[in-house]
């Protein structure tokens, strides 16, 4: 009896400020209408399996990749950022330019990399060429695919943004995300 009274007092004066309590019955009708009008699907990422699991890059969600060093986490992340930022890319399997369906602003935050490293990954993603042709300088600057990839980067220049934080701390990262979201309307962040 005494514990019950104490629990009610705690709920009234302490817990109500820290805990939100509800039941699915409180909002199920609104939730169904909301999902019918706006399905919970985000911008397409690379790969059918990842998109099936995550339902795309959804706003307000955090996707964390973990793998051993050298497995390709950065390349995969750059590819997903490109897939969201650039609406066109060359598909070497189909041997033609395809539309990805997304054309959103992205901020790619680097800690260990330099922008030059990411530039070559973006060129490789858009042109469909192996990144080695750019890093070894064996490409033909007059190649039509490379010219189109360069034009895509320039045409959608506001969509792909970089920030480099060599020694990150949570306050700096939070401030950067908040500022770029408010000032530049960037909603997709890769870190």
Steps between C-alpha positions, in 0.01 A plus 500: 500500500777742598713410195198558274442847651871583464499382136201723423670799662823430308300475177321826571806706593807328352437240232248700292787733406722212386273224371233502232247221539244395240328210329488411128121534524547873568631571151447196274235661279712810439810284444325294230380813321846653525672188360251476215561865405878499569656151495811464714746480208813709447739576217642191336841385619736268312388139486164329505574309822594814696195684366274209596641495853500878557218612264752747358670798661218626720516841661549494875661154497858406581674230296822365646741287299755289673770293331870427515748753371538504122164336425356805324281680753607841366440405135162357585408814693619728216296291255187539712563876533535522120186293449306757703673814366529429127194397297704356210788253471648264243421131551778290343288182514225664293754711307284812529422800719225430752292711737533418869187686606657714772625858479551613860756708688760293684780587742789254501710543815860379488737434786790302355452558126573803286249634248730389215445136602123545500508687165645196320242271660221729378646510148519120501143469627354739242705387197492127570879477463726341756645759736852390399471673160470830688755439776762371252417769244439248220168652394429696184373847601306514172313177579126571470407319825758698697382827346138419590600395855684830543196689368272315745725599791492863387127508417406357842775682693265596786406137560839363611674686780810417702609579851831383644538460875845349569448496879125468557315549825126471554444876545671582168311227312163601651560865414602415143194279442260751651650796310509328161147370548357840594707721269532274194199271541722189495318200641731210406828469690776243452764482771 
